Amino acid sequence: GNTISYVKAWKATKKALERAFGNWEESYKLLPRCLQALQVFVPSTIIQVQRCPILENVVLVLGKRRFHRLF
């Protein structure tokens, strides 16, 4: 049989997921609009979004935050 490297397999998986679902960055940009639409159509909805600071190599990246959770 043929074997492929882990890196090749990971890149192929990532590419397939992006084709099927779009990329993470674009999806993340749509989140506020989707939540706003949810509140319009279900007025009793309470939305609380939590974001966490980003750490890269044990250094806090100023001005950047990542989505943590949604209640």
C-alpha positions in Angstrom: 0.0 0.0 0.0 0.8 3.6 -0.3 1.7 5.7 2.7 1.5 9.5 3.0 3.1 11.7 5.6 1.1 13.1 8.5 1.6 16.6 7.2 0.2 15.7 3.7 -2.8 14.0 5.4 -3.4 17.0 7.6 -3.2 19.5 4.7 -5.6 17.4 2.6 -8.1 17.1 5.5 -7.9 20.9 6.2 -8.5 21.6 2.5 -11.5 19.2 2.3 -13.0 20.8 5.4 -12.6 24.3 4.0 -14.3 23.2 0.8 -17.2 21.7 2.6 -17.7 24.3 5.4 -15.7 27.4 4.4 -12.7 28.7 6.4 -12.6 29.5 10.1 -11.8 33.2 9.7 -14.8 33.8 7.4 -17.1 31.8 9.6 -16.0 33.7 12.7 -16.7 37.1 11.0 -20.3 35.9 10.4 -20.9 35.0 14.0 -22.1 38.5 15.2 -24.6 38.7 12.3 -25.9 35.2 12.9 -26.4 36.0 16.6 -28.2 39.2 15.8 -30.5 37.4 13.5 -31.2 34.8 16.2 -32.2 37.6 18.6 -34.5 39.2 15.9 -36.3 35.9 15.2 -36.3 34.6 18.8 -36.7 37.8 20.9 -36.4 35.9 24.2 -32.9 34.8 23.3 -30.2 36.1 25.6 -26.8 36.2 24.0 -23.6 36.4 26.0 -20.4 36.0 24.1 -17.1 35.4 25.9 -13.7 36.1 24.3 -10.3 35.3 25.7 -7.0 37.0 25.1 -4.6 35.3 22.7 -1.3 33.9 24.0 1.5 33.1 21.5 4.7 31.7 22.9 3.6 32.7 26.4 3.2 36.3 25.3 -0.2 38.1 25.4 -1.1 39.4 21.9 -2.6 42.9 22.4 -5.7 43.8 20.4 -6.5 40.2 19.5 -9.0 38.0 21.2 -10.5 34.6 20.3 -14.0 33.3 20.7 -14.3 31.3 23.9 -17.9 30.4 24.3 -21.5 31.4 23.7 -24.3 31.0 26.1 
